[in-house]
Structures are given as structure tokens and as C-alpha cells.
Amino acid sequence: MSGKREETPQLGDFVVGQDRFEDLEIRPAVTKDLHHVFDKARNLPVRQFVLLAKKQVTYLCGVTLVEKRERLTPRLEFSIRDETGRLSGRR
């Protein structure tokens, strides 16, 4: 295995600008008070959103939805991965 990232998105990735937001829905997770984004077209939970894929880096966003007082609040985790798939930056 070379360690290089695939040119195509990984299983569970949602590519912004390519995939359809209409296919997404919010579903409860196994853990109490957590929810996740689910892709109905692929029948898979969305692991992360691909915001932009360039030749040497990919910009990603992970989303966790926490239920508090009957409302969902998002927890966003942004990362930048280099061409090997290693974490290049995190905010």
C-alpha cells in the first residue's frame, strides 16, 4: 500500500458541489443525544464532507450533531489532508 489518498472520495464522504444535499437526512446515532447525517442514496452515514479537493491537499469537515434541550447543535471539525492522506492542518 503506497499511502497515497485515492483520487475518488472515500466510503462515507460527501463531496460538496458534486453530491446532492437532497439525499441527506438527520438520523439518531447509537449514542444517546448524538445524531449523524445519513446519505439515503448510498444508504450510508456521512463520515465527512469534502469541501474542496486539490492536487496536493483536501479540505474536509466532520459534523457531529448534539441534542440539547430538544434542539440539535452542530460540532464542526475542519481538517486539511495532504496527498498522502496525512493530517496537514486542523482547526
N, C-alpha and C positions, 0 to 999 in steps of 0.2 A: 504494500500500500504506500503510495507516494506522499500522502499527507496533504495533497492539493485539494482545494474545495472543488466541488462539481460546478460546471457551468450552469446546470439547471438547479432550481431550488430543491432543497432537501425535503423529505417527507414531513408534512406538517407546516411548511412555510406558506404564507400567504403573500403573494407579490402584488404590492400596491401599484395600480396602473395597468395591471395585466389580469389579475383575478377579479371576480365580481363580488362586490360588497353585498349584493342581494342574496348571495349564497350563505351569508354568515348569520348566526343566531347565538344568543347567550344561553348557556346551559349551566345548571349547578354542577359543581365538581364533587368528588367523593368527600373531600374535606369540608367540614361544616363552615358555613359563611363564605366560602370561596366559589367563584363561578369562572367559567372559561368561554372563550369564543370558539364556536364549532362551525366547520365548513360542511354544509349539507351536501354540496355537490361531490365532494371527495369522501364524505362520511368519516371525517377525521377532526380531532381538535386542532386548532391552530396553535402551533408551538411558538411561532414568532412571525412578525410582519417584516418583509423585506422592503425597506423604504427606497433604497437605491443600490443597484449593483453596478460597480465599475470594474475595469480590468484588474486593478490591484486591491481594491477594498470593497466591502459590502456593508451598508448601513442597515442595522436591524433594530427592531423594537419589540420587546416582550411585554405582554399585557396580562395582568392579574386583576380580577375584579373581586373586591372585598365587600361583603354585605354588612352594613352597619345601620341600625335603626330603620330597617326595611328599605334602604337605598343602596345602590351599588356605587362604590368609589373605585376608580382605576388606580393601579400601581403600575407605572411605566418604567421599563428598564431598557435604556438605549445602549447599543454596543456597535463597535466598528471592528470588523474582522478582515485580516489581510488575506492575500491569495492562498496561504497555506491553511486558512481556517482558524488561525490563532487570533485570540483577542488582541486587537490593536489599540482600542480605546473604550472607555466605559464612563457613562455619566449617570 
